[in-house]
Amino acid sequence: MAGKVVVSQFTGAFAKLNGTTDINATRADIIRSLLTVGYPNRKKAIRKVGLWRARMLSAMAYGYLDRKLRTTEYFRNLEQTEKVGVSFLLGQAFTHWFAQDRMDIEFLLHVAGFESTTWGTSTAAASAKTGASPPSPKSRPDFIGMKKAEKHVFESKGRIRRPPQTAVAKALGQVSALRAINGTQPATRCATFFMLKASGAEGQVVDPEGDATGVELKFDEWEMITKAYAFFLDGENSELPDAAGEGYVGRQIDDGVFFAIDKKVLSAASGQGLPVSASERQQRRDEVFDILAHRASHYRERRTEDVSPGPDGTLLIDRRPGGIRPRRKKA
């Protein structure tokens, strides 16, 4: 097994998540999440760091995690400051995996960079969740999750050690700062911690109850969908040489590693021109969600150790053999 995740204080329909369960993610899942979360604009990323960004993220998961998501000796020998940066990115990937796998949330993105994003103001101070530190006036959570009829808030932390209570309180304070998303109270406000260890990953996800005060976030939900698929909308796609990719298009991002999207989803996200009116954008948004719901079982059937299908219609195939080569013992 890849490790355990401890979930606590969820209520209502999400109370069934509470408890300790196995992390059933594969390394291919984590690579797909790394490529999906945290980078809403591929063009800007390329201008800043170059075309090698996708390959770098894939290589990072391959080099720092083995197939059971245990840290490699190479990771454990990194300098502390480098471990912090790697843990941050992998923590985001594990949070994305949890949102999709355990909460059935198709999209999880950092909305601060959206053109349509506006943060409202509140005359009342944000009421923190139980056990949270009061959030600062400018505090903003990391990610917004979107299902068809729900919105969720996530604060993501990647670490190599268990978080102290002060860190948990701060994260809960950050998710408490958001009162509503597009006029609707978030279904959950989650503080997530994932620790990278030699024995396997460990997760801690908390969603205690709290008053719905603070600021309101507004953004265009169609923009979120186009940002989520920016990797494919902004580049050239082709048929995959791997049989597991039938019905998908995409490209090779590393030797033996392919990132792809369901043709039907890509057609819905890119076709018919740019929707202008609010009703058109809502209709296109609903069309994408309807396709994802209709093809959900089809996606799940694709899953293997090396093939990671997402509920958002994306697919990661990793055909690289083995893992990090062990060091030769000196004679």
PETATA-V743772 format. One record per backbone hydrogen bond with DSSP energy under -0.5 kcal/mol. NH is the residue of the N-H (numbers start at 0). CO is the residue of the C=O. If there is no record, write none. Layout:
BEGIN
nh = <NH/NH>
co = <CO/CO>
END
This chain:
BEGIN
nh = <1/3/4/5/6/6/7/13/14/16/17/18/20/20/22/23/27/29/30/31/32/33/34/35/35/36/44/45/46/47/48/49/49/52/53/55/56/57/58/59/60/61/62/63/64/65/68/70/71/75/76/77/81/82/83/84/85/86/87/88/89/90/91/92/93/94/95/96/97/98/99/100/101/102/102/103/104/105/106/108/110/112/113/116/117/119/119/127/129/131/132/138/141/142/143/144/145/146/151/152/153/154/156/158/166/167/168/169/170/171/172/173/174/175/176/176/177/178/178/179/180/181/183/186/187/189/190/191/191/192/193/194/195/196/199/200/201/202/203/204/205/206/212/214/216/217/220/223/224/225/226/227/228/229/231/232/233/237/239/244/245/247/248/249/250/252/253/256/257/258/259/260/261/262/265/266/267/268/269/270/274/280/281/282/283/284/285/286/287/288/289/290/291/292/293/294/295/298/299/300/301/302/303/307/307/308/309/312/314/315/316/317/318/318>
co = <22/200/20/202/4/18/204/10/11/13/14/6/4/18/2/21/304/25/26/27/28/29/30/31/32/32/40/41/42/43/44/44/45/49/50/51/52/53/54/55/56/57/58/59/60/69/65/196/63/71/72/74/78/78/79/80/81/82/83/84/85/86/87/88/89/90/91/92/93/94/95/96/97/97/98/99/98/103/145/143/108/109/110/113/217/117/215/125/208/128/168/135/153/153/108/151/106/149/144/187/142/189/191/193/163/163/164/165/166/167/168/169/170/171/172/173/174/176/214/214/183/216/180/150/150/152/205/154/189/203/156/201/158/194/196/1/194/3/192/5/190/7/210/176/179/117/218/219/220/221/222/223/224/226/228/228/229/249/247/241/242/244/260/237/258/256/256/253/316/250/314/248/312/246/261/262/263/264/265/266/272/276/277/278/279/280/281/282/283/284/285/286/287/288/289/290/292/294/295/296/298/299/306/305/315/306/313/309/259/307/257/305/255/316>
END
